[in-house]
């Protein structure tokens, strides 16, 4: 299922969505938390990105595993497979941080929604959740960089 899309390796196509969506989720969720006056403008985007980013991160890791299996079946050299394994480890960590960021961002959206069904919580809760969002956003950005860089090095390492 995750191996090919229109005859091309699925992973190669899906990662581009992750490269765009994860940084957008990180930046907009932090902006939502630290700029209360912008919340009404950013809320819909944060909600959409909090749903889409983990989905694409999951599909990227699954398609990456399928792509790795293809390369192993084709007898790629062990040193190249080791680089791909390192890239896959970064991707797994990225997926976990993106899921955490998405959940934290959605919690922040709910807490600041003003909806009557949301219980009134102590004043420190929203700033505390904002700090969690900031930390997870930073980790997501860092792992997105490491994952992308290790993938690019695996593909283009000595080519260019």
Residue, then its C-alpha position, 0 to 999 in steps of 0.5 A: x500500500x505504501x510502496x508506490x504512488x503512480x509508479x513512484x516510490x511513495x516515500x519520496x512523494x509523501x515526505x514533501x508534505x511532511x517537510x511543509x506541514x510539520x514546520x507549519x504546525x510548529x510555527x503556527x501552534x507556537x504563535x497561537x500560544x504566545x500571541x493571544x490576539x492572533x488566536x481567532x485567525x490562527x485557530x483553524x489553521x492550527x486545528x487543520x495542521x494538528x490533524x494532517x501533520x501526524x497523518x502524513x508523518x505516519x504515512x511517511x514512516x510507513x512508506x519509508x519502511x516499505x522503501x527500505x524493504x525494496x532497497x534491501x531486496x535489491x541488495x543495496x550495500x550495507x553502508x547505504x542501508x546503515x545510513x537509511x536505518x539512521x534516517x528511519x530512526x530519526x523519522x520514527x522520533x519525528x513522528x512521535x514528537x509530531x503526534x505529541x505536538x498535535x495533541x498539545x496544540x489541540x488541547x491548547x485550542x480547546x482550553x482557549x476556545x471559550x466554549x461553555x463546556x470547557x471547565x474553568x481551570x487555574x490561570x497557569x494551565x494555558x501558559x503551561x500547555x503553551x510551554x509544552x507546545x513550544x518544547x514539542x515544536x522545537x523538538x519537531x523542527x529539530x527532528x524534521x531537520x535531522x530526518x530530512x538531512x539524513x535522508x538527503x545525505x543517504x540519497x545525495x551524499x557523494x553525488x553532488 
